[in-house]
């Protein structure tokens, strides 16, 4: 059985060589469809013996993907993007799978690297399938192969094949540019052929761009489509629940999370958000149950390779730290102990874990930090920063609390978790200028967090900067105009500030 690597590219000289190096010895044919490169992409492809074809860009990813399929002669298709890499350990698994003649698609694990933003994630997609007549991609953007596979009676199985995705490991401006490009194509598709699937992806794009009014609009449109798959329905309700939770509208968040669980109760993020909502609603017992279930589902898929519906998965160690953070925030000893136990199992009793346990216990018990604990502060990373900021916010030793904050500022000077947490601690300690600096830097990251804006207004008032406080209030009212609760909050703040300013 022969395997074809199928790709569409445009100006990918930065990434293409690494992608093609990674598949050496794993594929028999490389088919590359170029949609208009003016860099060295084609020359690089030809170095690797690829069959290069040209296809005028039609604002439709599926059209280009299907053209690439037409030019492929392999029995199996592996399709990649240039910013993806097949891991060395996957080659033997790929060869084993493709030695069989079966009507099947295989899920692979896609790990997105994000050293800059600290938002790595794990997804599972069908990227390898037996190529037979009638198999084709659908969708102008976020193209998918599953519909045609199911129509032909294919089965879908998990595999141990793993890809590394480098496309998210870029700055915020580049990520937003990609999101805007996708948004334009999605809007075109939705105008021509409205569907819940496209509405869902529109909601995701608007959410990433922090346009919450349109995000909410399209997630609501998505769930109104009776043909929408249950996993996408569940995630649409999950997004709506998270938006309501952010707006402090707990009753609405509860209803949406209930509908998300009814649609599909076996998704990591659906259970995690529902757990957070229950904590906020004052039900810590059930909140802990759902958060623990989220971890277990995630672990079954990521660690044990269980097949899954569409879900955003998380590195298990990162999720442990997030649950530790929730445990501290809601004073849930049950959740904290569960996360700590799982973290120990994942990490083992290595020297780093022992030192970290020592630091965590010191912070949890508000004990002064000795040299051993202070040395362990160097182990704080993007992965566990959120948990440590929560621990620090509850830590009562002011001198050592500020010492840790100052030791982290250079490393995390542009990290939203650090800036939000540090600003809140400085505000509570009445270091108003330091708080203002942190909150200003947070807002410069492009994250419009209403709580940060309110904290900033408070810090500005205490520093006597009432005019600037009013400016922030007006910005908040405009940003959250579509969210009634938040709009009312900022309206009341504006009204009070106008009275103060005379």
N, C-alpha and C positions, 0 to 999 in steps of 0.2 A: 504494500500500500504506500502510495506516494503522498507527501505532505507539501502543500503550497503555503508559503507565507504571503498573505494578501494585505497590501497597504495602499492608502491614499496619502499623498504628501503635497506640501507646498512650502518652499523655503525652510527646509528642515536640516540644513547643513550642521546646525548646532548639535542636533540629537541623533541624526540618522546613522552615523558610523557606529555609535555605541549600541544601537538597536540591532543592526545587522551582525555585529560581532557576537552579540548574545545568542543568536540563533544558529551559529556555526555548528554543523553536525546534527542539527535537529530537523532541518527541512530539506526537501529535494528541489524546490523551485521557489524563486522569489519573484513575485509580480508586484510591481510598483506603478501606480497610476499617479502621474503628476498633473496638478490642476493649475499650473502657471508659475513655477519657480523661476526666479531670476538670480539665484545664488548657485552654490556648488552642489545642490541636492542631486541633480541628475548624474553628474560626474561621479559622485560618491556611490550612487546606486549601481552604476555600470562597473565600478571597481569590484563589486561583489558578485558580478555576473547576473544581476537582476534583469528581468524582462521589463523594460520601461515603456509605458504607454502614456499618451497625452490625452487629457479630457478637459474640455473647457468647463470652468466652474459655473454651475447652474444654481448656486445658493441652495444646494440640496446634497447632504452627505450620503444619503442612501443611493442616489443616482450614481455617484462616483464609486461607492462600495460595490454596487451591482455590476458596474462596468468592469471593475477589477475581478469580480467573480467570473464574468464571461471570458476573461482572458486566462483564467486559471485552469490547469490541466490535472491538478492533484486530486486524489481520492478524498483527502481530508484538507480542510482549510483552517489555518491558524491566522486570525487577523489581529494586527497590532497597530498602534500609533507610533510615530517616530520617537516620542518621549517615553516609551515603555521598554523594559528590558526583561527578557526571559532569564530567570535565575539559573545558575549552573546546575543546581540539583534537580531542575525540572526536565532536563533534556531526556534522561532515561525514562521518566514517567510518560513524556509525550510520545516517545518511540514505542513504548509498550502499548499505549492506548490505540495508536494509529496502525498497529499491526493487525487489528481486527477489522472485519467488514461488518459493521453494525450501524443501524439507523439510529444515531445517537448524537447528542450535543453534550459537551463537557464544561462544567463550571470551572473557572480558574480563579485563584485569589489574586486580587489587584491591590497591592499595598502602595498607597500614595505617600511619597516622602515630602515632608514640609518642615525643613529645618528653620526656615525664616519665620513662618507664622505660628509654628507649634501646633498645627492642626492635622497631624497625620491621621489617615483613616484607612479602613480595609473594606473592600467590596468584593462580591463574588458575581461574576458574569459568565455567560456562555461565550467563549472566544474560540473554541475548537469544535468543529462539527464535520460530520461525514457529508461530503458535497454530492448532492443528487439533483436532478432537474426539479425545479419548483422551489428550491431554496433561494430566498432573496431577502434583502433588507427593506425595512419600512421606516418612514419618518424622516422629515427634512433635516432634523437635528436630533441628537440623542437616539440615533438610529438603532433598531433592534432586529434581531434575527429570530427571536423566539416564536413569534406568531406563525411564521412559515414552517418552522420545525414542527410545531404542534399540529398544524394543519396536515402535515405529511405523516403523522403518527410517530414522530421521534420520541424517544425517552431522553430525559435530561439527568445526568449523573454528576456527582462531585468528583473532583480530581485533586491531586497534590501539586498540580502545576501552579507556579507562582510567578507573577509579574511585578516588577517595580515600576511605579509611575512617577516621573520627575516633573510633570507639567504643573503641579501645584507648588513646586519649590522655587517660586518666583515672587517678586514683590507684589504688594496689594494692587498697584496700578495695573500691572499685567493681568492679574486675575480678574479685575473688574472689566478690563477690555475684552477678555474672553467671554465673560458673562453678558456683556452688552451685545457682542457678536451673536451669541446664541439666542439672546432675547429677540433680536431683529428677525432671525430665521423662524423662531417659534411663533412670533406674532403673525408672520406671513402664513405659516401652516395653519394656525388656529383660525385665521380669517377665511382660508380656503376650505378647510375640513375640520370643524370644531370637534374636539374629543377630550375626554377626561384626562387621557394620558398626556396630551400636549398642555392642557391647563395645569396639570400637576407640575410639569417642568417649567412652565411660566411662573408659577408660584415660587418654585425653588430659586429661579433666577432673580426674581424681584426681591425675595428674602435676602439673598446674598448681597444685593445692591442696597439693602436696607430701605427699600420702598415697601413698607409694611401694608400700606393701603391696597396696593395692587397685589401684593402677595396674598393677603387675605381674600381678595376678590377672586383670584384664580383657584385657590384651594377650595373655596366654596363651590365654584363652577365645576371643579374636578369631581367632588363627591356627588354632584347632581347627575352625573353620567352613570346610568345603570350598568353600562358595559365595562366600567373601570374595574380592573383587577383588585381583589380584596387587599393585597399588600399595598398597592398604591393608594387605595381608599384609606387604609389604616394610617399610612404616613401623612396623607392630607389632613386627616383629623388630628394627627399628632402635631403637625405644624400649627394648626388652628388653636390647639390646646396650649402650645408653648407661647403663641402670640398673646392669648388671653392671660396666661400666667404672668408674662412680662408686664402686661397692663394692669396687673393686680386684680383682674376680674375673675375671682376664684370660682364662682358658681358656673360661669361659662366655661372656664378651663376644665372643671370637673365633668361637665356634660360632653365636651369634645373628647376628653380622654376616655370616657366610657364608650363613646361611639368608635374610637380608634381600637380599643380592646375587643369590642364586639366584631369589628371587621377582621382583625387578625391579632390574636393575643400571643403570638410566638415570634415577635420581632423585638430586637434589643431596644431600639430607641423608643418604640411605643411604650414598652414597660417602664423604661427609665423616666420618660416625661410624665407618665401617669403616676409613678411613684413620687416624683417631685411635687406634683399637684396635690396629692394626698397629704404630704408633709405640710404644704402651705395651708391646706384646709383643716389642719389639726388632727389628722389621723395617722400618727407616726407608725403604729403597728402595721397597718395595711401598706403604708408607704414603704416601709422596710421590706415587706414581702415582695412588692413589685420591683424594687431596686435590686434585690438579691436575684430575683428571677431574670432580670435583664442581664446581670453578670453571667448567670448560668447558661442562658441561651447563647450569649456572645462567646463564652468559653467553648461550648460544644462545637460551634462552627469554626472558630479561629484555631483552637488548639487541636480538636479532634477531627476536624474536616467534615462535619456533618453538612449535608446539603441545606440550602436555605432559600426562602423567598427573597425578593428585593429588600435589602436592608443595608444600613450604614453600620459597619462593625468597627470596633475600637480595639486597639492593642490592649490585652487584658491587664497589663500592669498600669497603663494609663487609666483604665476604668477603675481599678482598685483605688487609685489616688482620688479619683473623682468621687467615689463613694465615701472615702474617708472625709473628704471635704463636706459632703452632705451630712455625714454623721456629726461633724463638729458644728456645722451651721444650725442643725435642728436638735442638737444635744441628744442624738439618738445613739446610745451606747451599743444597741443591738447591731445597727448598721456599721458603726465604727469597728466593732469587734469582728464582724463578718469580713469586712474589707481588709482589715489588718491580717486576719488569718489567711485569706486568699493570697495576699501579697507575700507573706512568708513562704507559702507553698510555691509560688511562682519564682521567688528569688532564692529560696533556700537560706540557710544560715551562713552566708558569706560575710566577710568582714564589713562590706558596705552596708549590708542589711542590719547587722548587729549595731553598727554606729548610728544608722538611721533610726532604729528602734529606740536607742538611748536618747536621741534628740527629741523624737516625738513624745516620749514619756515626760521629758523635762518640760516641754511646751504644754502638754496636756495638764500637768500638775502645777503649772506656773512656778516652777522651781528655778532658781538662778542658774544660768548656763556656765558650766566650768569649761576649761580648755578643750576637753574631749567633745563636748556638745558643740562648741563654737567651730571646731575643726570640721564637724559633720555638716555644717551649713553649706560647705562647698558641694555637697551632694544634691542640693536643690537644683532642679533642672526644669525645662519647659514642661516636661511630663508631669512633675509633681508639684509645680509652683502653686496651682490653685489650692491644693490641700494645705500647703504650708502657710499661705496667706490667711486661710481660715483659722488655722491654729494660732498664728500670730495675733489675729484680731481678738482672740479670746485670752491671750496671754497677759497676765497682770503685772509682770515685772517691767516697768516702763523703760529703765535704762537698757536692759538687755533686748527688749522689744525694738527699740530704736537702733541699737547696735546691729541687729540682724537686718533691719530695713536698709541701713546705710551700706552694709556689706553687699547687698544684692542690687543696689541701684545701677551700678555700671553694667552689670551683666544683663539686666532686664529693663533698661531705661525706656524701651519702646514696647514693652509687653503689656497688653491691656489688663491682664490679671494682676500683675504687679502694681500698675499705676492705680487701678481702682482700689485695690486692697490697701496700698500704702497711703493713698490720699485719704481714705476713710479713717485709718489709724491716726494719721497726723491731725485730721479734723477733730477726732475725739479727744486727742491729747492737747488740742488748742494750739497746734503749730500751723496757723492759718495760711501763711505764705507758702510753706512746703505743700500743704494740701492743695492750694490753688495751682501750684506748679504741676503736681501729679495729675489733677483732673484736667487741666488744659492739655497736657501731653496725651492723656487718654482720648480726648475728643479729637485730637489731631490724627489719631489712628483711623478715623473714619467710622468708629462704632458709636452710634447715637443711642447711648444707654440713658434712659430717663432718670434713673436713680443717681447716676454720676452728675447729670446736669443739675439735679436738685441739691446734691451735696455741694457742688461748685457754687450755686447761688447762696447757700448757707455760709460757706467760707468767705465769699465776697462780702456778704453783709457784715460778718464779724470783723472784716478788715476795713469796713467803711466804704467799700466800692459799690455803692447802690446803683449807680448808672449802669455799670457793667452787669450787675446782677439782673437788672431789668432787661438788658439785651439778651442774656441767656434765657430768661423766661419767655421772651417773645420767640426766640428760636425754637424752644421746646414746644410752645403752643402750635407753631407752624409745622414742625416735624411730626407731631402726633395728633394732627387735626382729625384724622380718621378714627382715632382711638378715644372714645368718649371719656372714659375715666381719666386718662392722662391729659387730654385737652382741658378738662375741668380743673385738674390739679394745677396746671400751668396758668390757666386763666385766673384762678384764685391768687396764685403767687404774683402774677402781673398786677392784679388789682391792689394787693397789699403794698407792693413796691411803689406803685404810682402814688399811693397815699403817703408813703414815707418820703418820697421825693417832692411831695407837694404839687 
